[in-house]
Amino acid sequence: MSNEDRTAIEWKAKQLGYSSAQHWIRECIKPAVEQAKYEKRVDDGAAQEVAIAEEVFCSGKGR
């Protein structure tokens, strides 16, 4: 990111009432971050269910 880009982003953040560009960017991406966290939890849960099913099936406990 160029110096001009950084300066413009800081200026815009101040215009919007944020204390810094970092705060503005965090607010802008917050919904995407929350969605990503949700999707990761779902994916991690699905992976755990597959591992449990494989363990049960391969151990003969499911037969």
C-alpha positions as protocol buffer text, in pm:
chain_id: "A"
residue {
  index: 1
  type: MET
  ca { x: 0 y: 0 z: 0 }
}
residue {
  index: 2
  type: SER
  ca { x: 142 y: 335 z: -96 }
}
residue {
  index: 3
  type: ASN
  ca { x: 191 y: 626 z: 139 }
}
residue {
  index: 4
  type: GLU
  ca { x: -77 y: 814 z: -55 }
}
residue {
  index: 5
  type: ASP
  ca { x: -318 y: 521 z: -1 }
}
residue {
  index: 6
  type: ARG
  ca { x: -251 y: 520 z: 373 }
}
residue {
  index: 7
  type: THR
  ca { x: -298 y: 894 z: 400 }
}
residue {
  index: 8
  type: ALA
  ca { x: -626 y: 880 z: 206 }
}
residue {
  index: 9
  type: ILE
  ca { x: -759 y: 593 z: 417 }
}
residue {
  index: 10
  type: GLU
  ca { x: -668 y: 771 z: 742 }
}
residue {
  index: 11
  type: TRP
  ca { x: -836 y: 1089 z: 613 }
}
residue {
  index: 12
  type: LYS
  ca { x: -1154 y: 902 z: 515 }
}
residue {
  index: 13
  type: ALA
  ca { x: -1169 y: 723 z: 850 }
}
residue {
  index: 14
  type: LYS
  ca { x: -1150 y: 1056 z: 1032 }
}
residue {
  index: 15
  type: GLN
  ca { x: -1423 y: 1197 z: 805 }
}
residue {
  index: 16
  type: LEU
  ca { x: -1645 y: 905 z: 904 }
}
residue {
  index: 17
  type: GLY
  ca { x: -1581 y: 962 z: 1274 }
}
residue {
  index: 18
  type: TYR
  ca { x: -1336 y: 680 z: 1341 }
}
residue {
  index: 19
  type: SER
  ca { x: -1024 y: 738 z: 1548 }
}
residue {
  index: 20
  type: SER
  ca { x: -808 y: 556 z: 1294 }
}
residue {
  index: 21
  type: ALA
  ca { x: -816 y: 372 z: 964 }
}
residue {
  index: 22
  type: GLN
  ca { x: -764 y: 49 z: 1156 }
}
residue {
  index: 23
  type: HIS
  ca { x: -1088 y: 101 z: 1349 }
}
residue {
  index: 24
  type: TRP
  ca { x: -1276 y: 185 z: 1029 }
}
residue {
  index: 25
  type: ILE
  ca { x: -1142 y: -123 z: 850 }
}
residue {
  index: 26
  type: ARG
  ca { x: -1228 y: -348 z: 1146 }
}
residue {
  index: 27
  type: GLU
  ca { x: -1586 y: -221 z: 1144 }
}
residue {
  index: 28
  type: CYS
  ca { x: -1613 y: -269 z: 768 }
}
residue {
  index: 29
  type: ILE
  ca { x: -1497 y: -629 z: 775 }
}
residue {
  index: 30
  type: LYS
  ca { x: -1660 y: -731 z: 1104 }
}
residue {
  index: 31
  type: PRO
  ca { x: -1955 y: -910 z: 932 }
}
residue {
  index: 32
  type: ALA
  ca { x: -1717 y: -1105 z: 707 }
}
residue {
  index: 33
  type: VAL
  ca { x: -1501 y: -1203 z: 1005 }
}
residue {
  index: 34
  type: GLU
  ca { x: -1804 y: -1325 z: 1202 }
}
residue {
  index: 35
  type: GLN
  ca { x: -1921 y: -1527 z: 899 }
}
residue {
  index: 36
  type: ALA
  ca { x: -1575 y: -1681 z: 860 }
}
residue {
  index: 37
  type: LYS
  ca { x: -1566 y: -1778 z: 1229 }
}
residue {
  index: 38
  type: TYR
  ca { x: -1909 y: -1940 z: 1199 }
}
residue {
  index: 39
  type: GLU
  ca { x: -1809 y: -2131 z: 884 }
}
residue {
  index: 40
  type: LYS
  ca { x: -1488 y: -2253 z: 1049 }
}
residue {
  index: 41
  type: ARG
  ca { x: -1680 y: -2378 z: 1355 }
}
residue {
  index: 42
  type: VAL
  ca { x: -1923 y: -2564 z: 1126 }
}
residue {
  index: 43
  type: ASP
  ca { x: -1636 y: -2709 z: 924 }
}
residue {
  index: 44
  type: ASP
  ca { x: -1443 y: -2809 z: 1237 }
}
residue {
  index: 45
  type: GLY
  ca { x: -1758 y: -2973 z: 1376 }
}
residue {
  index: 46
  type: ALA
  ca { x: -1815 y: -3165 z: 1053 }
}
residue {
  index: 47
  type: ALA
  ca { x: -1452 y: -3283 z: 1052 }
}
residue {
  index: 48
  type: GLN
  ca { x: -1487 y: -3400 z: 1412 }
}
residue {
  index: 49
  type: GLU
  ca { x: -1805 y: -3593 z: 1327 }
}
residue {
  index: 50
  type: VAL
  ca { x: -1628 y: -3765 z: 1037 }
}
residue {
  index: 51
  type: ALA
  ca { x: -1335 y: -3858 z: 1262 }
}
residue {
  index: 52
  type: ILE
  ca { x: -1570 y: -4004 z: 1523 }
}
residue {
  index: 53
  type: ALA
  ca { x: -1762 y: -4199 z: 1258 }
}
residue {
  index: 54
  type: GLU
  ca { x: -1437 y: -4336 z: 1113 }
}
residue {
  index: 55
  type: GLU
  ca { x: -1318 y: -4438 z: 1459 }
}
residue {
  index: 56
  type: VAL
  ca { x: -1644 y: -4616 z: 1537 }
}
residue {
  index: 57
  type: PHE
  ca { x: -1662 y: -4784 z: 1195 }
}
residue {
  index: 58
  type: CYS
  ca { x: -1296 y: -4889 z: 1185 }
}
residue {
  index: 59
  type: SER
  ca { x: -1296 y: -5018 z: 1542 }
}
residue {
  index: 60
  type: GLY
  ca { x: -1589 y: -5247 z: 1475 }
}
residue {
  index: 61
  type: LYS
  ca { x: -1802 y: -5076 z: 1739 }
}
residue {
  index: 62
  type: GLY
  ca { x: -2057 y: -4977 z: 1479 }
}
residue {
  index: 63
  type: ARG
  ca { x: -2119 y: -5331 z: 1354 }
}
